[in-house]
Amino acid sequence: MLSSTTPVDTSRFETPKRMRVRTGFFLTLFGLFVFMVGAKPNWFGWDRSPVVGFVQIVVFLLGLGLICLGGYVGLLALWKGRERSIPADIGLRLVSTGYIISVFAGMADIFGMGSHSLPQVPYFGPLQATGVLIGEVVIAIGFLLMVPFGKHAESK
C-alpha cells in the first residue's frame, strides 16, 4: 500500500524519454487536426450543413480528447522519472476536469440538458460554445501546471 510520502513513479514506461515526448507531440498534432475537422470542416471543403450537428460535435470533442492525451504523455515524459510536484498532479486533474466540462457542455442537447433536447436536431449554440471554451481554458491551466518548472526542472 502506498503512503502519502511515497514518490509517484513516472518512469514505469520502458520506452525512451525522447520517444515519449515525440509520441505525445504527434498525438497532440493529430488531435488538433481532428479537432479542426470537427470544428471547421469548411476549411477542408467538407462542410455539408449550415449548423454544427451531432457528428461535428463528437469529432471535435474526440480531437480535444486526443490533444489532452498527447499533452499528458508529452508533459509526463518531461519529468524524466522524478517525483511530480503537487501542482503537476493538480494540473493533471484540471486537464481531466476541463475535458469533462467540454464534453458535457458540447453534448448538452444529447444529454437532454440543452435548449434543443431530443428528438429535435442537436444545435451547438452560444451557451454550449462558452461552456466548451471554459473547459478548454481549464485544460490549458492544467497543462501549464504540469510543466516541470523550478527545482523540479533540474536534472539529477
C-alpha positions, 0 to 999 in steps of 0.5 A, a space after each residue: 500500500 502506498 503512503 502519502 510520502 511515497 514518490 509517484 513513479 513516472 518512469 514505469 514506461 520502458 520506452 525512451 524519454 525522447 520517444 515519449 515526448 515525440 509520441 505525445 507531440 504527434 498525438 497532440 498534432 493529430 488531435 488538433 487536426 481532428 479537432 479542426 475537422 470537427 470544428 471547421 470542416 469548411 476549411 477542408 471543403 467538407 462542410 455539408 450543413 449550415 449548423 454544427 450537428 451531432 457528428 461535428 460535435 463528437 469529432 471535435 470533442 474526440 480531437 480535444 480528447 486526443 490533444 489532452 492525451 498527447 499533452 499528458 504523455 508529452 508533459 509526463 515524459 518531461 519529468 524524466 522519472 522524478 517525483 511530480 510536484 503537487 501542482 503537476 498532479 493538480 494540473 493533471 486533474 484540471 486537464 481531466 476536469 476541463 475535458 469533462 466540462 467540454 464534453 458535457 457542455 458540447 453534448 448538452 442537447 444529447 444529454 437532454 440538458 440543452 435548449 434543443 433536447 431530443 428528438 429535435 436536431 442537436 444545435 451547438 449554440 452560444 451557451 454550449 460554445 462558452 461552456 466548451 471554451 471554459 473547459 478548454 481554458 481549464 485544460 490549458 491551466 492544467 497543462 501549464 501546471 504540469 510543466 516541470 518548472 523550478 527545482 523540479 526542472 533540474 536534472 539529477 
